Amino acid sequence: MVQTIDQEILHIVAHEIGHGFGLPDFYEPQDKPTEKFPPAIMMAGSAMEITDSDGWMLRRAYESIMDRYSFK
């Protein structure tokens, strides 16, 4: 399957995988953590590759899961 992914849609695949990790869409301004939130793959049209903002969101989701289920 990976061999058939076209480079032109790779950002869409990355976005959808983000949902698998629990990351939300940021389509509307009120959806963003802050008004000045930097571009992210989860913010449709603002980034074509995974950014530091996406890494930050993934770490936050991971930390939340760790705390919720007492994983250490």
PDB file of N, CA, C, O and CB in Angstrom:
ATOM      1  N   MET A   1       0.817  -1.194   0.000  1.00  0.00           N
ATOM      2  CA  MET A   1       0.000   0.000   0.000  1.00  0.00           C
ATOM      3  C   MET A   1       0.863   1.261   0.000  1.00  0.00           C
ATOM      4  O   MET A   1       0.577   2.211  -0.729  1.00  0.00           O
ATOM      5  CB  MET A   1      -0.931  -0.004   1.201  1.00  0.00           C
ATOM      6  N   VAL A   2       1.905   1.272   0.804  1.00  0.00           N
ATOM      7  CA  VAL A   2       2.747   2.462   0.905  1.00  0.00           C
ATOM      8  C   VAL A   2       3.364   2.816  -0.446  1.00  0.00           C
ATOM      9  O   VAL A   2       3.527   3.995  -0.760  1.00  0.00           O
ATOM     10  CB  VAL A   2       3.849   2.248   1.947  1.00  0.00           C
ATOM     11  N   GLN A   3       3.705   1.819  -1.241  1.00  0.00           N
ATOM     12  CA  GLN A   3       4.306   2.089  -2.545  1.00  0.00           C
ATOM     13  C   GLN A   3       3.343   2.816  -3.477  1.00  0.00           C
ATOM     14  O   GLN A   3       3.781   3.482  -4.415  1.00  0.00           O
ATOM     15  CB  GLN A   3       4.763   0.791  -3.189  1.00  0.00           C
ATOM     16  N   THR A   4       2.041   2.700  -3.234  1.00  0.00           N
ATOM     17  CA  THR A   4       1.060   3.323  -4.126  1.00  0.00           C
ATOM     18  C   THR A   4       0.674   4.734  -3.704  1.00  0.00           C
ATOM     19  O   THR A   4      -0.084   5.400  -4.410  1.00  0.00           O
ATOM     20  CB  THR A   4      -0.176   2.471  -4.193  1.00  0.00           C
ATOM     21  N   ILE A   5       1.177   5.199  -2.574  1.00  0.00           N
ATOM     22  CA  ILE A   5       0.838   6.548  -2.119  1.00  0.00           C
ATOM     23  C   ILE A   5       1.593   7.562  -2.960  1.00  0.00           C
ATOM     24  O   ILE A   5       2.822   7.541  -3.034  1.00  0.00           O
ATOM     25  CB  ILE A   5       1.167   6.731  -0.611  1.00  0.00           C
ATOM     26  N   ASP A   6       0.853   8.433  -3.580  1.00  0.00           N
ATOM     27  CA  ASP A   6       1.411   9.480  -4.424  1.00  0.00           C
ATOM     28  C   ASP A   6       1.960  10.602  -3.541  1.00  0.00           C
ATOM     29  O   ASP A   6       1.323  10.980  -2.558  1.00  0.00           O
ATOM     30  CB  ASP A   6       0.340  10.026  -5.412  1.00  0.00           C
ATOM     31  N   GLN A   7       3.115  11.126  -3.875  1.00  0.00           N
ATOM     32  CA  GLN A   7       3.722  12.223  -3.107  1.00  0.00           C
ATOM     33  C   GLN A   7       2.769  13.400  -2.960  1.00  0.00           C
ATOM     34  O   GLN A   7       2.828  14.126  -1.968  1.00  0.00           O
ATOM     35  CB  GLN A   7       5.016  12.689  -3.776  1.00  0.00           C
ATOM     36  N   GLU A   8       1.891  13.594  -3.939  1.00  0.00           N
ATOM     37  CA  GLU A   8       0.986  14.740  -3.897  1.00  0.00           C
ATOM     38  C   GLU A   8      -0.067  14.619  -2.803  1.00  0.00           C
ATOM     39  O   GLU A   8      -0.634  15.626  -2.380  1.00  0.00           O
ATOM     40  CB  GLU A   8       0.307  14.905  -5.233  1.00  0.00           C
ATOM     41  N   ILE A   9      -0.337  13.401  -2.339  1.00  0.00           N
ATOM     42  CA  ILE A   9      -1.341  13.231  -1.286  1.00  0.00           C
ATOM     43  C   ILE A   9      -0.731  12.768   0.036  1.00  0.00           C
ATOM     44  O   ILE A   9      -1.458  12.456   0.979  1.00  0.00           O
ATOM     45  CB  ILE A   9      -2.395  12.237  -1.734  1.00  0.00           C
ATOM     46  N   LEU A  10       0.576  12.722   0.106  1.00  0.00           N
ATOM     47  CA  LEU A  10       1.236  12.246   1.322  1.00  0.00           C
ATOM     48  C   LEU A  10       0.851  13.078   2.546  1.00  0.00           C
ATOM     49  O   LEU A  10       0.726  12.538   3.645  1.00  0.00           O
ATOM     50  CB  LEU A  10       2.747  12.269   1.137  1.00  0.00           C
ATOM     51  N   HIS A  11       0.664  14.385   2.367  1.00  0.00           N
ATOM     52  CA  HIS A  11       0.269  15.230   3.496  1.00  0.00           C
ATOM     53  C   HIS A  11      -1.122  14.855   4.012  1.00  0.00           C
ATOM     54  O   HIS A  11      -1.400  14.991   5.203  1.00  0.00           O
ATOM     55  CB  HIS A  11       0.296  16.709   3.088  1.00  0.00           C
ATOM     56  N   ILE A  12      -1.990  14.386   3.121  1.00  0.00           N
ATOM     57  CA  ILE A  12      -3.325  13.953   3.542  1.00  0.00           C
ATOM     58  C   ILE A  12      -3.213  12.673   4.367  1.00  0.00           C
ATOM     59  O   ILE A  12      -3.881  12.524   5.390  1.00  0.00           O
ATOM     60  CB  ILE A  12      -4.250  13.731   2.312  1.00  0.00           C
ATOM     61  N   VAL A  13      -2.372  11.762   3.916  1.00  0.00           N
ATOM     62  CA  VAL A  13      -2.149  10.520   4.658  1.00  0.00           C
ATOM     63  C   VAL A  13      -1.594  10.840   6.048  1.00  0.00           C
ATOM     64  O   VAL A  13      -2.051  10.276   7.042  1.00  0.00           O
ATOM     65  CB  VAL A  13      -1.177   9.583   3.885  1.00  0.00           C
ATOM     66  N   ALA A  14      -0.616  11.740   6.121  1.00  0.00           N
ATOM     67  CA  ALA A  14      -0.038  12.127   7.412  1.00  0.00           C
ATOM     68  C   ALA A  14      -1.105  12.750   8.314  1.00  0.00           C
ATOM     69  O   ALA A  14      -1.143  12.481   9.515  1.00  0.00           O
ATOM     70  CB  ALA A  14       1.132  13.117   7.208  1.00  0.00           C
ATOM     71  N   HIS A  15      -1.971  13.585   7.732  1.00  0.00           N
ATOM     72  CA  HIS A  15      -3.060  14.216   8.484  1.00  0.00           C
ATOM     73  C   HIS A  15      -3.989  13.148   9.066  1.00  0.00           C
ATOM     74  O   HIS A  15      -4.340  13.197  10.245  1.00  0.00           O
ATOM     75  CB  HIS A  15      -3.859  15.190   7.577  1.00  0.00           C
ATOM     76  N   GLU A  16      -4.377  12.196   8.242  1.00  0.00           N
ATOM     77  CA  GLU A  16      -5.295  11.148   8.700  1.00  0.00           C
ATOM     78  C   GLU A  16      -4.646  10.243   9.746  1.00  0.00           C
ATOM     79  O   GLU A  16      -5.317   9.798  10.677  1.00  0.00           O
ATOM     80  CB  GLU A  16      -5.770  10.310   7.514  1.00  0.00           C
ATOM     81  N   ILE A  17      -3.362   9.968   9.606  1.00  0.00           N
ATOM     82  CA  ILE A  17      -2.649   9.192  10.622  1.00  0.00           C
ATOM     83  C   ILE A  17      -2.647   9.959  11.949  1.00  0.00           C
ATOM     84  O   ILE A  17      -2.727   9.356  13.019  1.00  0.00           O
ATOM     85  CB  ILE A  17      -1.191   8.886  10.162  1.00  0.00           C
ATOM     86  N   GLY A  18      -2.556  11.284  11.872  1.00  0.00           N
ATOM     87  CA  GLY A  18      -2.636  12.110  13.080  1.00  0.00           C
ATOM     88  C   GLY A  18      -3.917  11.848  13.853  1.00  0.00           C
ATOM     89  O   GLY A  18      -3.908  11.817  15.083  1.00  0.00           O
ATOM     90  N   HIS A  19      -5.035  11.657  13.126  1.00  0.00           N
ATOM     91  CA  HIS A  19      -6.293  11.325  13.803  1.00  0.00           C
ATOM     92  C   HIS A  19      -6.182   9.994  14.537  1.00  0.00           C
ATOM     93  O   HIS A  19      -6.748   9.823  15.617  1.00  0.00           O
ATOM     94  CB  HIS A  19      -7.452  11.275  12.792  1.00  0.00           C
ATOM     95  N   GLY A  20      -5.446   9.049  13.944  1.00  0.00           N
ATOM     96  CA  GLY A  20      -5.239   7.758  14.595  1.00  0.00           C
ATOM     97  C   GLY A  20      -4.515   7.893  15.927  1.00  0.00           C
ATOM     98  O   GLY A  20      -4.682   7.062  16.819  1.00  0.00           O
ATOM     99  N   PHE A  21      -3.708   8.948  16.058  1.00  0.00           N
ATOM    100  CA  PHE A  21      -3.006   9.227  17.315  1.00  0.00           C
ATOM    101  C   PHE A  21      -3.825  10.135  18.233  1.00  0.00           C
ATOM    102  O   PHE A  21      -3.352  10.539  19.295  1.00  0.00           O
ATOM    103  CB  PHE A  21      -1.648   9.870  17.028  1.00  0.00           C
ATOM    104  N   GLY A  22      -5.044  10.451  17.824  1.00  0.00           N
ATOM    105  CA  GLY A  22      -5.922  11.258  18.663  1.00  0.00           C
ATOM    106  C   GLY A  22      -5.845  12.750  18.433  1.00  0.00           C
ATOM    107  O   GLY A  22      -6.401  13.516  19.221  1.00  0.00           O
ATOM    108  N   LEU A  23      -5.173  13.193  17.376  1.00  0.00           N
ATOM    109  CA  LEU A  23      -5.060  14.625  17.111  1.00  0.00           C
ATOM    110  C   LEU A  23      -6.314  15.129  16.399  1.00  0.00           C
ATOM    111  O   LEU A  23      -6.833  14.453  15.511  1.00  0.00           O
ATOM    112  CB  LEU A  23      -3.802  14.927  16.266  1.00  0.00           C
ATOM    113  N   PRO A  24      -6.804  16.310  16.781  1.00  0.00           N
ATOM    114  CA  PRO A  24      -8.019  16.858  16.172  1.00  0.00           C
ATOM    115  C   PRO A  24      -7.719  17.668  14.915  1.00  0.00           C
ATOM    116  O   PRO A  24      -6.570  17.998  14.621  1.00  0.00           O
ATOM    117  CB  PRO A  24      -8.756  17.726  17.175  1.00  0.00           C
ATOM    118  N   ASP A  25      -8.789  17.978  14.182  1.00  0.00           N
ATOM    119  CA  ASP A  25      -8.692  18.911  13.059  1.00  0.00           C
ATOM    120  C   ASP A  25      -8.686  20.329  13.607  1.00  0.00           C
ATOM    121  O   ASP A  25      -9.303  20.610  14.635  1.00  0.00           O
ATOM    122  CB  ASP A  25      -9.866  18.710  12.048  1.00  0.00           C
ATOM    123  N   PHE A  26      -7.992  21.210  12.922  1.00  0.00           N
ATOM    124  CA  PHE A  26      -8.025  22.631  13.245  1.00  0.00           C
ATOM    125  C   PHE A  26      -8.464  23.387  11.999  1.00  0.00           C
ATOM    126  O   PHE A  26      -7.674  24.106  11.389  1.00  0.00           O
ATOM    127  CB  PHE A  26      -6.631  23.137  13.753  1.00  0.00           C
ATOM    128  N   TYR A  27      -9.734  23.219  11.624  1.00  0.00           N
ATOM    129  CA  TYR A  27     -10.245  23.870  10.419  1.00  0.00           C
ATOM    130  C   TYR A  27     -10.721  25.296  10.683  1.00  0.00           C
ATOM    131  O   TYR A  27     -10.618  26.158   9.810  1.00  0.00           O
ATOM    132  CB  TYR A  27     -11.378  23.056   9.836  1.00  0.00           C
ATOM    133  N   GLU A  28     -11.233  25.539  11.863  1.00  0.00           N
ATOM    134  CA  GLU A  28     -11.787  26.846  12.202  1.00  0.00           C
ATOM    135  C   GLU A  28     -10.888  27.531  13.235  1.00  0.00           C
ATOM    136  O   GLU A  28     -10.256  26.856  14.047  1.00  0.00           O
ATOM    137  CB  GLU A  28     -13.239  26.708  12.741  1.00  0.00           C
ATOM    138  N   PRO A  29     -10.827  28.860  13.212  1.00  0.00           N
ATOM    139  CA  PRO A  29      -9.978  29.581  14.173  1.00  0.00           C
ATOM    140  C   PRO A  29     -10.257  29.197  15.629  1.00  0.00           C
ATOM    141  O   PRO A  29      -9.328  29.107  16.432  1.00  0.00           O
ATOM    142  CB  PRO A  29     -10.173  31.076  14.005  1.00  0.00           C
ATOM    143  N   GLN A  30     -11.513  28.972  15.970  1.00  0.00           N
ATOM    144  CA  GLN A  30     -11.850  28.622  17.358  1.00  0.00           C
ATOM    145  C   GLN A  30     -11.385  27.215  17.740  1.00  0.00           C
ATOM    146  O   GLN A  30     -11.371  26.876  18.923  1.00  0.00           O
ATOM    147  CB  GLN A  30     -13.355  28.733  17.569  1.00  0.00           C
ATOM    148  N   ASP A  31     -11.004  26.392  16.761  1.00  0.00           N
ATOM    149  CA  ASP A  31     -10.513  25.041  17.040  1.00  0.00           C
ATOM    150  C   ASP A  31      -9.049  25.030  17.479  1.00  0.00           C
ATOM    151  O   ASP A  31      -8.598  24.074  18.110  1.00  0.00           O
ATOM    152  CB  ASP A  31     -10.682  24.168  15.811  1.00  0.00           C
ATOM    153  N   LYS A  32      -8.316  26.075  17.153  1.00  0.00           N
ATOM    154  CA  LYS A  32      -6.878  26.121  17.440  1.00  0.00           C
ATOM    155  C   LYS A  32      -6.621  26.362  18.928  1.00  0.00           C
ATOM    156  O   LYS A  32      -7.406  27.039  19.592  1.00  0.00           O
ATOM    157  CB  LYS A  32      -6.200  27.221  16.603  1.00  0.00           C
ATOM    158  N   PRO A  33      -5.518  25.806  19.455  1.00  0.00           N
ATOM    159  CA  PRO A  33      -5.180  26.056  20.865  1.00  0.00           C
ATOM    160  C   PRO A  33      -5.034  27.546  21.177  1.00  0.00           C
ATOM    161  O   PRO A  33      -5.456  28.001  22.240  1.00  0.00           O
ATOM    162  CB  PRO A  33      -3.889  25.334  21.225  1.00  0.00           C
ATOM    163  N   THR A  34      -4.441  28.301  20.262  1.00  0.00           N
ATOM    164  CA  THR A  34      -4.332  29.756  20.397  1.00  0.00           C
ATOM    165  C   THR A  34      -4.526  30.368  19.020  1.00  0.00           C
ATOM    166  O   THR A  34      -4.398  29.686  18.003  1.00  0.00           O
ATOM    167  CB  THR A  34      -2.950  30.179  21.014  1.00  0.00           C
ATOM    168  N   GLU A  35      -4.832  31.640  18.994  1.00  0.00           N
ATOM    169  CA  GLU A  35      -5.053  32.329  17.725  1.00  0.00           C
ATOM    170  C   GLU A  35      -3.798  32.327  16.854  1.00  0.00           C
ATOM    171  O   GLU A  35      -3.885  32.262  15.628  1.00  0.00           O
ATOM    172  CB  GLU A  35      -5.504  33.763  17.978  1.00  0.00           C
ATOM    173  N   LYS A  36      -2.632  32.397  17.496  1.00  0.00           N
ATOM    174  CA  LYS A  36      -1.369  32.472  16.753  1.00  0.00           C
ATOM    175  C   LYS A  36      -0.677  31.112  16.647  1.00  0.00           C
ATOM    176  O   LYS A  36       0.545  31.050  16.513  1.00  0.00           O
ATOM    177  CB  LYS A  36      -0.433  33.471  17.419  1.00  0.00           C
ATOM    178  N   PHE A  37      -1.452  30.019  16.708  1.00  0.00           N
ATOM    179  CA  PHE A  37      -0.867  28.684  16.624  1.00  0.00           C
ATOM    180  C   PHE A  37      -0.176  28.523  15.275  1.00  0.00           C
ATOM    181  O   PHE A  37      -0.774  28.819  14.241  1.00  0.00           O
ATOM    182  CB  PHE A  37      -1.950  27.587  16.823  1.00  0.00           C
ATOM    183  N   PRO A  38       1.071  28.060  15.268  1.00  0.00           N
ATOM    184  CA  PRO A  38       1.825  27.947  14.012  1.00  0.00           C
ATOM    185  C   PRO A  38       1.260  26.863  13.089  1.00  0.00           C
ATOM    186  O   PRO A  38       0.477  26.021  13.530  1.00  0.00           O
ATOM    187  CB  PRO A  38       3.291  27.651  14.312  1.00  0.00           C
ATOM    188  N   PRO A  39       1.649  26.878  11.827  1.00  0.00           N
ATOM    189  CA  PRO A  39       1.153  25.888  10.868  1.00  0.00           C
ATOM    190  C   PRO A  39       1.367  24.458  11.366  1.00  0.00           C
ATOM    191  O   PRO A  39       2.340  24.157  12.057  1.00  0.00           O
ATOM    192  CB  PRO A  39       1.842  26.076   9.517  1.00  0.00           C
ATOM    193  N   ALA A  40       0.427  23.590  10.992  1.00  0.00           N
ATOM    194  CA  ALA A  40       0.492  22.184  11.385  1.00  0.00           C
ATOM    195  C   ALA A  40      -0.212  21.339  10.332  1.00  0.00           C
ATOM    196  O   ALA A  40      -1.117  21.820   9.651  1.00  0.00           O
ATOM    197  CB  ALA A  40      -0.147  21.963  12.786  1.00  0.00           C
ATOM    198  N   ILE A  41       0.194  20.102  10.199  1.00  0.00           N
ATOM    199  CA  ILE A  41      -0.428  19.192   9.234  1.00  0.00           C
ATOM    200  C   ILE A  41      -1.902  18.975   9.591  1.00  0.00           C
ATOM    201  O   ILE A  41      -2.714  18.670   8.718  1.00  0.00           O
ATOM    202  CB  ILE A  41       0.327  17.835   9.196  1.00  0.00           C
ATOM    203  N   MET A  42      -2.245  19.132  10.868  1.00  0.00           N
ATOM    204  CA  MET A  42      -3.627  18.945  11.309  1.00  0.00           C
ATOM    205  C   MET A  42      -4.485  20.177  11.038  1.00  0.00           C
ATOM    206  O   MET A  42      -5.694  20.144  11.271  1.00  0.00           O
ATOM    207  CB  MET A  42      -3.660  18.613  12.791  1.00  0.00           C
ATOM    208  N   MET A  43      -3.896  21.242  10.557  1.00  0.00           N
ATOM    209  CA  MET A  43      -4.597  22.463  10.194  1.00  0.00           C
ATOM    210  C   MET A  43      -4.620  22.510   8.663  1.00  0.00           C
ATOM    211  O   MET A  43      -3.675  22.980   8.030  1.00  0.00           O
ATOM    212  CB  MET A  43      -3.903  23.752  10.817  1.00  0.00           C
ATOM    213  N   ALA A  44      -5.697  22.023   8.092  1.00  0.00           N
ATOM    214  CA  ALA A  44      -5.788  21.833   6.640  1.00  0.00           C
ATOM    215  C   ALA A  44      -5.280  23.036   5.853  1.00  0.00           C
ATOM    216  O   ALA A  44      -5.705  24.171   6.069  1.00  0.00           O
ATOM    217  CB  ALA A  44      -7.219  21.545   6.249  1.00  0.00           C
ATOM    218  N   GLY A  45      -4.364  22.757   4.940  1.00  0.00           N
ATOM    219  CA  GLY A  45      -3.850  23.784   4.047  1.00  0.00           C
ATOM    220  C   GLY A  45      -2.714  24.622   4.599  1.00  0.00           C
ATOM    221  O   GLY A  45      -2.133  25.415   3.858  1.00  0.00           O
ATOM    222  N   SER A  46      -2.376  24.477   5.866  1.00  0.00           N
ATOM    223  CA  SER A  46      -1.330  25.342   6.415  1.00  0.00           C
ATOM    224  C   SER A  46       0.058  24.722   6.348  1.00  0.00           C
ATOM    225  O   SER A  46       1.056  25.435   6.448  1.00  0.00           O
ATOM    226  CB  SER A  46      -1.651  25.683   7.841  1.00  0.00           C
ATOM    227  N   ALA A  47       0.139  23.392   6.178  1.00  0.00           N
ATOM    228  CA  ALA A  47       1.444  22.726   6.096  1.00  0.00           C
ATOM    229  C   ALA A  47       1.326  21.492   5.210  1.00  0.00           C
ATOM    230  O   ALA A  47       0.303  20.806   5.210  1.00  0.00           O
ATOM    231  CB  ALA A  47       1.964  22.336   7.515  1.00  0.00           C
ATOM    232  N   MET A  48       2.372  21.224   4.468  1.00  0.00           N
ATOM    233  CA  MET A  48       2.390  20.057   3.585  1.00  0.00           C
ATOM    234  C   MET A  48       3.246  18.932   4.158  1.00  0.00           C
ATOM    235  O   MET A  48       3.399  17.882   3.535  1.00  0.00           O
ATOM    236  CB  MET A  48       2.904  20.449   2.202  1.00  0.00           C
ATOM    237  N   GLU A  49       3.798  19.155   5.335  1.00  0.00           N
ATOM    238  CA  GLU A  49       4.594  18.122   5.998  1.00  0.00           C
ATOM    239  C   GLU A  49       4.426  18.282   7.505  1.00  0.00           C
ATOM    240  O   GLU A  49       3.947  19.311   7.979  1.00  0.00           O
ATOM    241  CB  GLU A  49       6.106  18.213   5.586  1.00  0.00           C
ATOM    242  N   ILE A  50       4.821  17.265   8.244  1.00  0.00           N
ATOM    243  CA  ILE A  50       4.706  17.300   9.695  1.00  0.00           C
ATOM    244  C   ILE A  50       5.612  18.405  10.232  1.00  0.00           C
ATOM    245  O   ILE A  50       6.769  18.526   9.828  1.00  0.00           O
ATOM    246  CB  ILE A  50       5.073  15.921  10.321  1.00  0.00           C
ATOM    247  N   THR A  51       5.071  19.205  11.147  1.00  0.00           N
ATOM    248  CA  THR A  51       5.791  20.363  11.682  1.00  0.00           C
ATOM    249  C   THR A  51       6.079  20.189  13.176  1.00  0.00           C
ATOM    250  O   THR A  51       5.636  19.222  13.796  1.00  0.00           O
ATOM    251  CB  THR A  51       4.982  21.652  11.445  1.00  0.00           C
ATOM    252  N   ASP A  52       6.816  21.125  13.732  1.00  0.00           N
ATOM    253  CA  ASP A  52       7.068  21.124  15.176  1.00  0.00           C
ATOM    254  C   ASP A  52       5.761  21.220  15.958  1.00  0.00           C
ATOM    255  O   ASP A  52       5.643  20.650  17.043  1.00  0.00           O
ATOM    256  CB  ASP A  52       8.000  22.286  15.561  1.00  0.00           C
ATOM    257  N   SER A  53       4.782  21.937  15.414  1.00  0.00           N
ATOM    258  CA  SER A  53       3.477  22.059  16.080  1.00  0.00           C
ATOM    259  C   SER A  53       2.804  20.702  16.201  1.00  0.00           C
ATOM    260  O   SER A  53       2.200  20.392  17.228  1.00  0.00           O
ATOM    261  CB  SER A  53       2.565  23.031  15.313  1.00  0.00           C
ATOM    262  N   ASP A  54       2.908  19.892  15.151  1.00  0.00           N
ATOM    263  CA  ASP A  54       2.333  18.545  15.194  1.00  0.00           C
ATOM    264  C   ASP A  54       3.048  17.700  16.240  1.00  0.00           C
ATOM    265  O   ASP A  54       2.413  16.929  16.959  1.00  0.00           O
ATOM    266  CB  ASP A  54       2.420  17.868  13.809  1.00  0.00           C
ATOM    267  N   GLY A  55       4.360  17.844  16.324  1.00  0.00           N
ATOM    268  CA  GLY A  55       5.123  17.126  17.342  1.00  0.00           C
ATOM    269  C   GLY A  55       4.691  17.526  18.736  1.00  0.00           C
ATOM    270  O   GLY A  55       4.575  16.680  19.622  1.00  0.00           O
ATOM    271  N   TRP A  56       4.453  18.818  18.936  1.00  0.00           N
ATOM    272  CA  TRP A  56       3.987  19.310  20.225  1.00  0.00           C
ATOM    273  C   TRP A  56       2.634  18.690  20.570  1.00  0.00           C
ATOM    274  O   TRP A  56       2.423  18.231  21.692  1.00  0.00           O
ATOM    275  CB  TRP A  56       3.890  20.848  20.216  1.00  0.00           C
ATOM    276  N   MET A  57       1.710  18.677  19.589  1.00  0.00           N
ATOM    277  CA  MET A  57       0.383  18.102  19.838  1.00  0.00           C
ATOM    278  C   MET A  57       0.473  16.613  20.155  1.00  0.00           C
ATOM    279  O   MET A  57      -0.226  16.124  21.042  1.00  0.00           O
ATOM    280  CB  MET A  57      -0.529  18.323  18.627  1.00  0.00           C
ATOM    281  N   LEU A  58       1.321  15.896  19.441  1.00  0.00           N
ATOM    282  CA  LEU A  58       1.478  14.464  19.679  1.00  0.00           C
ATOM    283  C   LEU A  58       2.040  14.199  21.078  1.00  0.00           C
ATOM    284  O   LEU A  58       1.601  13.276  21.765  1.00  0.00           O
ATOM    285  CB  LEU A  58       2.393  13.844  18.614  1.00  0.00           C
ATOM    286  N   ARG A  59       3.012  15.013  21.492  1.00  0.00           N
ATOM    287  CA  ARG A  59       3.550  14.872  22.854  1.00  0.00           C
ATOM    288  C   ARG A  59       2.474  15.141  23.900  1.00  0.00           C
ATOM    289  O   ARG A  59       2.400  14.436  24.906  1.00  0.00           O
ATOM    290  CB  ARG A  59       4.738  15.828  23.068  1.00  0.00           C
ATOM    291  N   ARG A  60       1.642  16.149  23.673  1.00  0.00           N
ATOM    292  CA  ARG A  60       0.554  16.463  24.615  1.00  0.00           C
ATOM    293  C   ARG A  60      -0.429  15.304  24.707  1.00  0.00           C
ATOM    294  O   ARG A  60      -0.859  14.944  25.803  1.00  0.00           O
ATOM    295  CB  ARG A  60      -0.184  17.750  24.187  1.00  0.00           C
ATOM    296  N   ALA A  61      -0.794  14.712  23.561  1.00  0.00           N
ATOM    297  CA  ALA A  61      -1.710  13.566  23.563  1.00  0.00           C
ATOM    298  C   ALA A  61      -1.076  12.396  24.309  1.00  0.00           C
ATOM    299  O   ALA A  61      -1.739  11.736  25.109  1.00  0.00           O
ATOM    300  CB  ALA A  61      -2.076  13.148  22.112  1.00  0.00           C
ATOM    301  N   TYR A  62       0.193  12.140  24.052  1.00  0.00           N
ATOM    302  CA  TYR A  62       0.922  11.051  24.708  1.00  0.00           C
ATOM    303  C   TYR A  62       0.978  11.265  26.220  1.00  0.00           C
ATOM    304  O   TYR A  62       0.746  10.333  26.991  1.00  0.00           O
ATOM    305  CB  TYR A  62       2.346  10.937  24.136  1.00  0.00           C
ATOM    306  N   GLU A  63       1.288  12.494  26.641  1.00  0.00           N
ATOM    307  CA  GLU A  63       1.351  12.797  28.071  1.00  0.00           C
ATOM    308  C   GLU A  63      -0.008  12.610  28.732  1.00  0.00           C
ATOM    309  O   GLU A  63      -0.089  12.133  29.864  1.00  0.00           O
ATOM    310  CB  GLU A  63       1.849  14.227  28.292  1.00  0.00           C
ATOM    311  N   SER A  64      -1.068  12.982  28.035  1.00  0.00           N
ATOM    312  CA  SER A  64      -2.417  12.819  28.568  1.00  0.00           C
ATOM    313  C   SER A  64      -2.744  11.343  28.772  1.00  0.00           C
ATOM    314  O   SER A  64      -3.321  10.961  29.790  1.00  0.00           O
ATOM    315  CB  SER A  64      -3.446  13.466  27.630  1.00  0.00           C
ATOM    316  N   ILE A  65      -2.373  10.521  27.802  1.00  0.00           N
ATOM    317  CA  ILE A  65      -2.614   9.079  27.914  1.00  0.00           C
ATOM    318  C   ILE A  65      -1.780   8.500  29.050  1.00  0.00           C
ATOM    319  O   ILE A  65      -2.266   7.685  29.835  1.00  0.00           O
ATOM    320  CB  ILE A  65      -2.285   8.360  26.581  1.00  0.00           C
ATOM    321  N   MET A  66      -0.531   8.922  29.130  1.00  0.00           N
ATOM    322  CA  MET A  66       0.351   8.428  30.197  1.00  0.00           C
ATOM    323  C   MET A  66      -0.241   8.742  31.572  1.00  0.00           C
ATOM    324  O   MET A  66      -0.267   7.881  32.451  1.00  0.00           O
ATOM    325  CB  MET A  66       1.763   9.054  30.068  1.00  0.00           C
ATOM    326  N   ASP A  67      -0.714   9.975  31.754  1.00  0.00           N
ATOM    327  CA  ASP A  67      -1.293  10.377  33.035  1.00  0.00           C
ATOM    328  C   ASP A  67      -2.595   9.638  33.320  1.00  0.00           C
ATOM    329  O   ASP A  67      -2.829   9.187  34.441  1.00  0.00           O
ATOM    330  CB  ASP A  67      -1.536  11.880  33.055  1.00  0.00           C
ATOM    331  N   ARG A  68      -3.438   9.518  32.301  1.00  0.00           N
ATOM    332  CA  ARG A  68      -4.753   8.908  32.479  1.00  0.00           C
ATOM    333  C   ARG A  68      -4.659   7.438  32.881  1.00  0.00           C
ATOM    334  O   ARG A  68      -5.449   6.964  33.697  1.00  0.00           O
ATOM    335  CB  ARG A  68      -5.559   9.037  31.203  1.00  0.00           C
ATOM    336  N   TYR A  69      -3.710   6.729  32.317  1.00  0.00           N
ATOM    337  CA  TYR A  69      -3.608   5.292  32.557  1.00  0.00           C
ATOM    338  C   TYR A  69      -2.409   4.908  33.429  1.00  0.00           C
ATOM    339  O   TYR A  69      -2.061   3.731  33.530  1.00  0.00           O
ATOM    340  CB  TYR A  69      -3.520   4.567  31.240  1.00  0.00           C
ATOM    341  N   SER A  70      -1.795   5.885  34.045  1.00  0.00           N
ATOM    342  CA  SER A  70      -0.662   5.665  34.962  1.00  0.00           C
ATOM    343  C   SER A  70       0.477   4.883  34.327  1.00  0.00           C
ATOM    344  O   SER A  70       1.110   4.056  34.984  1.00  0.00           O
ATOM    345  CB  SER A  70      -1.134   4.935  36.197  1.00  0.00           C
ATOM    346  N   PHE A  71       0.740   5.143  33.043  1.00  0.00           N
ATOM    347  CA  PHE A  71       1.894   4.530  32.383  1.00  0.00           C
ATOM    348  C   PHE A  71       3.130   5.320  32.779  1.00  0.00           C
ATOM    349  O   PHE A  71       3.109   6.550  32.740  1.00  0.00           O
ATOM    350  CB  PHE A  71       1.719   4.497  30.822  1.00  0.00           C
ATOM    351  N   LYS A  72       4.164   4.667  33.145  1.00  0.00           N
ATOM    352  CA  LYS A  72       5.419   5.351  33.492  1.00  0.00           C
ATOM    353  C   LYS A  72       6.575   4.593  32.919  1.00  0.00           C
ATOM    354  O   LYS A  72       7.725   4.996  33.093  1.00  0.00           O
ATOM    355  CB  LYS A  72       5.582   5.497  35.014  1.00  0.00           C
TER     356      LYS A  72
END
